[in-house]
Structures are given as structure tokens and as C-alpha cells.
Amino acid sequence: MTFSYQGVKVFYKFVGGKSFRPVLLLHGWGCDCTIFDEFIKHFPQKSFLMIDFPPFGKTNCTPNGWNIFTYASMVISLCEHLKIDKCDIVAHSFGGRVAILFCALCPQKVSSCVLCDSAGLKPKRGLSYYRKVWSYKLRKKLHLNVQGYGSSDYQKLDDEMKKVFVEVVGQMLDEYCPLIECPTKIIFGQKDKDTPPYMAKRFHKLIKNSHMCILPNAGHFSFLDSPLVFAREVSLFWEGLK
């Protein structure tokens, strides 16, 4: 099924059981909703709403001019379109950015949230990072080749999506975290290099009603690296809310 938002046809689907309150799954950058296929098998009684963020998966359309607020507004509008009054959220990485805004701006619509290796906080930067930034700006000013600069995610994108990516990663969401009211589980991989464990601690400090768990030997995709442990942590979290 598709939902039209600002000229983009966004793919979504419901899978799983027929529980009265769906779990909204929000995937990371460069992935699509199928990345949660193994996770949902642990909860056959649950109903899941799965979305492909543009331009990934079956939403194969460039969202010109979008930023993180546009992505969040799209998800909120989709839930309103589907007449979803309440949902639980499980979000990974970039999806965590969307989840943070959803929870902060529409607290009445969210029962609980799981932030898995979530992005959205201002990272710590070392001297090497600022050297690269300085080098990039200088080369660009001198009209020299800047190919190869930027993250691997950035380099894979076309020119229009690079603009969207810059807007998304440049928006820090630290100030929105204290606005989250729902119970929140923060799960990070101990070996995550993209969103390191120190970010989990900051999320825990910023979000009032939160619990934190660091999964040993797991990386940025902790729910794939340690699927059984991750599912158990989520299950215990949900059971504790009853």
C-alpha cells in the first residue's frame, strides 16, 4: 500500500497479529522495512506497521527538499490517515531521529518507544574530524576535487539526496529529548562506532522515563547482531508496561 505525502508515494504495510495497538517500525538510513523481518517473528501476537522511508525500499522516489521534520510529519500524517490513536515505536538509527520528534510532538499518540542505536544527538568530535572539514572547505573554495569526502552513506547518494542527507544529519535533537513523556527503552551495541554507547547514556539522561541497556559484542545493528537478547529486552520492556 502507498500513502501520498508532498508528492512522494510512501510504501507501508501491516504484518503480524491483530493487536489493537500497532508497533510502528522505523528503519535506519539506507535500509528498508525488511530489516525488521526477523525481529517481528519473535512477537506473532503483535501487529506491526512497517514503512519504507524515501528513497529506500519500495518508496523509490527522491524526497526533494525534505528534512528530518518532513520525515516525522509524514509518519504522523500516515498514522492520522490510518486512524491510529496509539502506537508503540521501535526505531533504529535514523529512524530514531524520526521517533524522537514523533514522541516529542505527539505524546498522546505514543505508548512506548524503543530507541535502538539511535542517531540524533550532537556527537563528540576529535581534531581529525575538524581537519577533514577544514580540508574539504578549502578544496571546495579552490575548486579542487572533493570526491571521497563525507561518510560512506553520503557518497552513495545523488546530488539531490545529498542535500536531504546534510539537512537530516545537521539537525541535532538534544532539545527534543526532554519533551518525551512515554516510557522509553534505549538499547545500544557496545561496539557501535556510528552511534557510540556514550550517546545511549546521554539519551538516558535527557529522557525522563527511560531505561538503558548496552548489548555486549554488538555493533550499530545491535538488533541483528544479538537478535535473541534484543528481542528479550524489548519483550521484558513491553511486559513491564502492562
Contacts in CASP RR format, 6 or more apart in sequence:
PFRMAT RR
TARGET T0000
AUTHOR 0000-0000-0000
METHOD contacts of the structure
MODEL  1
MTFSYQGVKVFYKFVGGKSFRPVLLLHGWGCDCTIFDEFIKHFPQKSFLM
IDFPPFGKTNCTPNGWNIFTYASMVISLCEHLKIDKCDIVAHSFGGRVAI
LFCALCPQKVSSCVLCDSAGLKPKRGLSYYRKVWSYKLRKKLHLNVQGYG
SSDYQKLDDEMKKVFVEVVGQMLDEYCPLIECPTKIIFGQKDKDTPPYMA
KRFHKLIKNSHMCILPNAGHFSFLDSPLVFAREVSLFWEGLK
1 11 0 8 1.000
1 12 0 8 1.000
1 13 0 8 1.000
2 9 0 8 1.000
2 10 0 8 1.000
2 11 0 8 1.000
2 12 0 8 1.000
2 59 0 8 1.000
3 9 0 8 1.000
3 10 0 8 1.000
3 12 0 8 1.000
3 77 0 8 1.000
3 78 0 8 1.000
3 81 0 8 1.000
4 10 0 8 1.000
5 73 0 8 1.000
5 74 0 8 1.000
5 77 0 8 1.000
5 78 0 8 1.000
6 63 0 8 1.000
6 66 0 8 1.000
6 70 0 8 1.000
6 74 0 8 1.000
7 61 0 8 1.000
8 54 0 8 1.000
8 59 0 8 1.000
8 61 0 8 1.000
8 63 0 8 1.000
8 74 0 8 1.000
9 59 0 8 1.000
9 61 0 8 1.000
10 51 0 8 1.000
10 52 0 8 1.000
10 53 0 8 1.000
10 54 0 8 1.000
10 59 0 8 1.000
10 74 0 8 1.000
10 78 0 8 1.000
11 33 0 8 1.000
11 51 0 8 1.000
11 52 0 8 1.000
11 57 0 8 1.000
11 58 0 8 1.000
11 59 0 8 1.000
12 49 0 8 1.000
12 50 0 8 1.000
12 51 0 8 1.000
12 52 0 8 1.000
12 78 0 8 1.000
13 33 0 8 1.000
13 49 0 8 1.000
13 50 0 8 1.000
14 22 0 8 1.000
14 47 0 8 1.000
14 48 0 8 1.000
14 49 0 8 1.000
14 50 0 8 1.000
15 40 0 8 1.000
15 47 0 8 1.000
15 48 0 8 1.000
15 50 0 8 1.000
16 40 0 8 1.000
16 44 0 8 1.000
16 46 0 8 1.000
16 47 0 8 1.000
16 48 0 8 1.000
17 44 0 8 1.000
17 45 0 8 1.000
17 46 0 8 1.000
17 47 0 8 1.000
18 47 0 8 1.000
19 45 0 8 1.000
19 46 0 8 1.000
19 47 0 8 1.000
21 47 0 8 1.000
21 86 0 8 1.000
21 87 0 8 1.000
21 88 0 8 1.000
21 111 0 8 1.000
22 46 0 8 1.000
22 47 0 8 1.000
22 48 0 8 1.000
22 49 0 8 1.000
22 84 0 8 1.000
22 87 0 8 1.000
22 88 0 8 1.000
23 43 0 8 1.000
23 46 0 8 1.000
23 47 0 8 1.000
23 48 0 8 1.000
23 49 0 8 1.000
23 87 0 8 1.000
23 88 0 8 1.000
23 89 0 8 1.000
23 90 0 8 1.000
24 48 0 8 1.000
24 49 0 8 1.000
24 51 0 8 1.000
24 75 0 8 1.000
24 79 0 8 1.000
24 87 0 8 1.000
24 88 0 8 1.000
24 89 0 8 1.000
24 90 0 8 1.000
25 33 0 8 1.000
25 36 0 8 1.000
25 39 0 8 1.000
25 40 0 8 1.000
25 48 0 8 1.000
25 49 0 8 1.000
25 50 0 8 1.000
25 51 0 8 1.000
25 90 0 8 1.000
25 91 0 8 1.000
26 51 0 8 1.000
26 53 0 8 1.000
26 75 0 8 1.000
26 89 0 8 1.000
26 90 0 8 1.000
26 91 0 8 1.000
26 92 0 8 1.000
26 95 0 8 1.000
26 96 0 8 1.000
26 98 0 8 1.000
26 99 0 8 1.000
27 33 0 8 1.000
27 35 0 8 1.000
27 36 0 8 1.000
27 51 0 8 1.000
27 52 0 8 1.000
27 53 0 8 1.000
27 56 0 8 1.000
27 92 0 8 1.000
27 93 0 8 1.000
27 94 0 8 1.000
27 95 0 8 1.000
28 35 0 8 1.000
28 53 0 8 1.000
28 92 0 8 1.000
28 93 0 8 1.000
28 94 0 8 1.000
28 95 0 8 1.000
28 96 0 8 1.000
29 53 0 8 1.000
29 56 0 8 1.000
29 93 0 8 1.000
29 94 0 8 1.000
29 95 0 8 1.000
29 153 0 8 1.000
29 165 0 8 1.000
29 168 0 8 1.000
30 56 0 8 1.000
30 94 0 8 1.000
30 153 0 8 1.000
31 56 0 8 1.000
31 92 0 8 1.000
32 52 0 8 1.000
32 53 0 8 1.000
32 56 0 8 1.000
32 57 0 8 1.000
32 58 0 8 1.000
33 50 0 8 1.000
33 51 0 8 1.000
33 52 0 8 1.000
33 57 0 8 1.000
34 57 0 8 1.000
35 92 0 8 1.000
35 224 0 8 1.000
36 48 0 8 1.000
36 50 0 8 1.000
36 90 0 8 1.000
36 223 0 8 1.000
38 224 0 8 1.000
38 227 0 8 1.000
39 90 0 8 1.000
39 223 0 8 1.000
39 227 0 8 1.000
39 230 0 8 1.000
39 231 0 8 1.000
40 46 0 8 1.000
40 48 0 8 1.000
42 227 0 8 1.000
42 231 0 8 1.000
42 235 0 8 1.000
43 231 0 8 1.000
43 235 0 8 1.000
49 79 0 8 1.000
49 82 0 8 1.000
49 84 0 8 1.000
49 87 0 8 1.000
51 59 0 8 1.000
51 75 0 8 1.000
51 78 0 8 1.000
52 58 0 8 1.000
52 59 0 8 1.000
53 59 0 8 1.000
53 71 0 8 1.000
53 94 0 8 1.000
53 95 0 8 1.000
53 98 0 8 1.000
54 60 0 8 1.000
54 61 0 8 1.000
54 62 0 8 1.000
54 63 0 8 1.000
54 66 0 8 1.000
55 61 0 8 1.000
55 62 0 8 1.000
55 63 0 8 1.000
55 161 0 8 1.000
62 158 0 8 1.000
62 160 0 8 1.000
62 161 0 8 1.000
62 164 0 8 1.000
63 70 0 8 1.000
63 71 0 8 1.000
63 164 0 8 1.000
64 160 0 8 1.000
64 164 0 8 1.000
65 160 0 8 1.000
65 163 0 8 1.000
65 164 0 8 1.000
65 167 0 8 1.000
66 164 0 8 1.000
66 167 0 8 1.000
67 164 0 8 1.000
67 167 0 8 1.000
67 168 0 8 1.000
67 171 0 8 1.000
68 97 0 8 1.000
68 98 0 8 1.000
68 101 0 8 1.000
68 167 0 8 1.000
68 168 0 8 1.000
68 171 0 8 1.000
68 173 0 8 1.000
69 101 0 8 1.000
69 171 0 8 1.000
71 97 0 8 1.000
71 98 0 8 1.000
71 168 0 8 1.000
72 97 0 8 1.000
72 98 0 8 1.000
72 101 0 8 1.000
72 102 0 8 1.000
72 105 0 8 1.000
75 98 0 8 1.000
75 102 0 8 1.000
76 102 0 8 1.000
76 105 0 8 1.000
76 106 0 8 1.000
76 109 0 8 1.000
79 87 0 8 1.000
79 109 0 8 1.000
84 109 0 8 1.000
85 109 0 8 1.000
86 109 0 8 1.000
86 110 0 8 1.000
86 111 0 8 1.000
87 109 0 8 1.000
87 110 0 8 1.000
87 111 0 8 1.000
88 110 0 8 1.000
88 111 0 8 1.000
88 112 0 8 1.000
88 113 0 8 1.000
88 114 0 8 1.000
88 238 0 8 1.000
89 99 0 8 1.000
89 102 0 8 1.000
89 103 0 8 1.000
89 110 0 8 1.000
89 112 0 8 1.000
89 113 0 8 1.000
89 114 0 8 1.000
90 113 0 8 1.000
90 114 0 8 1.000
90 116 0 8 1.000
90 234 0 8 1.000
91 98 0 8 1.000
91 99 0 8 1.000
91 113 0 8 1.000
91 114 0 8 1.000
91 115 0 8 1.000
91 116 0 8 1.000
91 118 0 8 1.000
92 116 0 8 1.000
92 117 0 8 1.000
92 118 0 8 1.000
92 221 0 8 1.000
92 223 0 8 1.000
93 116 0 8 1.000
93 117 0 8 1.000
93 118 0 8 1.000
93 119 0 8 1.000
93 194 0 8 1.000
93 195 0 8 1.000
93 220 0 8 1.000
94 119 0 8 1.000
94 168 0 8 1.000
95 118 0 8 1.000
95 119 0 8 1.000
96 115 0 8 1.000
96 116 0 8 1.000
96 118 0 8 1.000
96 119 0 8 1.000
96 120 0 8 1.000
97 118 0 8 1.000
97 119 0 8 1.000
97 120 0 8 1.000
97 168 0 8 1.000
97 171 0 8 1.000
97 173 0 8 1.000
99 113 0 8 1.000
99 115 0 8 1.000
99 118 0 8 1.000
100 115 0 8 1.000
100 118 0 8 1.000
100 120 0 8 1.000
100 173 0 8 1.000
100 176 0 8 1.000
100 177 0 8 1.000
100 180 0 8 1.000
101 173 0 8 1.000
101 176 0 8 1.000
102 109 0 8 1.000
102 110 0 8 1.000
103 110 0 8 1.000
103 113 0 8 1.000
103 179 0 8 1.000
103 180 0 8 1.000
103 181 0 8 1.000
103 182 0 8 1.000
103 184 0 8 1.000
104 176 0 8 1.000
104 177 0 8 1.000
104 179 0 8 1.000
104 180 0 8 1.000
105 179 0 8 1.000
107 179 0 8 1.000
107 180 0 8 1.000
107 181 0 8 1.000
107 182 0 8 1.000
110 182 0 8 1.000
111 182 0 8 1.000
111 183 0 8 1.000
111 241 0 8 1.000
112 182 0 8 1.000
112 183 0 8 1.000
112 184 0 8 1.000
112 185 0 8 1.000
112 237 0 8 1.000
112 238 0 8 1.000
112 241 0 8 1.000
113 180 0 8 1.000
113 182 0 8 1.000
113 183 0 8 1.000
113 184 0 8 1.000
113 185 0 8 1.000
114 184 0 8 1.000
114 185 0 8 1.000
114 187 0 8 1.000
114 234 0 8 1.000
114 237 0 8 1.000
115 184 0 8 1.000
115 185 0 8 1.000
115 186 0 8 1.000
115 187 0 8 1.000
115 203 0 8 1.000
116 187 0 8 1.000
116 188 0 8 1.000
116 222 0 8 1.000
116 223 0 8 1.000
116 230 0 8 1.000
117 187 0 8 1.000
117 188 0 8 1.000
117 189 0 8 1.000
117 192 0 8 1.000
117 194 0 8 1.000
117 195 0 8 1.000
117 219 0 8 1.000
117 220 0 8 1.000
117 221 0 8 1.000
117 222 0 8 1.000
118 186 0 8 1.000
118 188 0 8 1.000
118 195 0 8 1.000
118 199 0 8 1.000
118 203 0 8 1.000
119 169 0 8 1.000
119 194 0 8 1.000
119 195 0 8 1.000
120 171 0 8 1.000
120 172 0 8 1.000
120 173 0 8 1.000
120 174 0 8 1.000
121 172 0 8 1.000
121 173 0 8 1.000
121 174 0 8 1.000
121 177 0 8 1.000
121 199 0 8 1.000
121 202 0 8 1.000
121 203 0 8 1.000
122 172 0 8 1.000
122 174 0 8 1.000
123 199 0 8 1.000
124 198 0 8 1.000
132 149 0 8 1.000
132 150 0 8 1.000
135 149 0 8 1.000
136 146 0 8 1.000
136 149 0 8 1.000
136 150 0 8 1.000
139 145 0 8 1.000
139 146 0 8 1.000
139 149 0 8 1.000
140 146 0 8 1.000
148 155 0 8 1.000
153 165 0 8 1.000
154 162 0 8 1.000
154 165 0 8 1.000
154 166 0 8 1.000
157 164 0 8 1.000
157 165 0 8 1.000
174 202 0 8 1.000
174 206 0 8 1.000
177 203 0 8 1.000
177 206 0 8 1.000
177 207 0 8 1.000
178 206 0 8 1.000
178 207 0 8 1.000
178 208 0 8 1.000
180 207 0 8 1.000
180 208 0 8 1.000
180 209 0 8 1.000
180 210 0 8 1.000
181 208 0 8 1.000
181 209 0 8 1.000
182 209 0 8 1.000
183 209 0 8 1.000
183 210 0 8 1.000
183 211 0 8 1.000
183 237 0 8 1.000
183 241 0 8 1.000
184 203 0 8 1.000
184 207 0 8 1.000
184 209 0 8 1.000
184 210 0 8 1.000
184 211 0 8 1.000
185 210 0 8 1.000
185 211 0 8 1.000
185 213 0 8 1.000
185 233 0 8 1.000
185 234 0 8 1.000
185 237 0 8 1.000
186 200 0 8 1.000
186 203 0 8 1.000
186 204 0 8 1.000
186 207 0 8 1.000
186 210 0 8 1.000
186 211 0 8 1.000
186 212 0 8 1.000
186 213 0 8 1.000
187 200 0 8 1.000
187 212 0 8 1.000
187 213 0 8 1.000
187 214 0 8 1.000
187 215 0 8 1.000
187 222 0 8 1.000
187 223 0 8 1.000
187 230 0 8 1.000
187 233 0 8 1.000
187 234 0 8 1.000
188 195 0 8 1.000
188 196 0 8 1.000
188 197 0 8 1.000
188 199 0 8 1.000
188 200 0 8 1.000
188 212 0 8 1.000
188 213 0 8 1.000
188 214 0 8 1.000
188 215 0 8 1.000
188 222 0 8 1.000
189 197 0 8 1.000
189 214 0 8 1.000
189 215 0 8 1.000
189 216 0 8 1.000
189 218 0 8 1.000
189 219 0 8 1.000
189 220 0 8 1.000
189 222 0 8 1.000
189 225 0 8 1.000
189 226 0 8 1.000
190 197 0 8 1.000
190 214 0 8 1.000
190 215 0 8 1.000
190 216 0 8 1.000
190 217 0 8 1.000
190 218 0 8 1.000
190 219 0 8 1.000
191 217 0 8 1.000
191 218 0 8 1.000
191 219 0 8 1.000
192 218 0 8 1.000
192 219 0 8 1.000
192 220 0 8 1.000
192 222 0 8 1.000
193 219 0 8 1.000
193 220 0 8 1.000
194 220 0 8 1.000
195 220 0 8 1.000
197 214 0 8 1.000
200 212 0 8 1.000
200 214 0 8 1.000
201 212 0 8 1.000
203 210 0 8 1.000
203 212 0 8 1.000
204 210 0 8 1.000
204 211 0 8 1.000
204 212 0 8 1.000
211 237 0 8 1.000
213 233 0 8 1.000
215 222 0 8 1.000
215 225 0 8 1.000
215 226 0 8 1.000
215 229 0 8 1.000
215 230 0 8 1.000
215 233 0 8 1.000
216 226 0 8 1.000
217 225 0 8 1.000
217 226 0 8 1.000
218 225 0 8 1.000
218 226 0 8 1.000
218 229 0 8 1.000
218 230 0 8 1.000
219 225 0 8 1.000
222 230 0 8 1.000
223 230 0 8 1.000
END
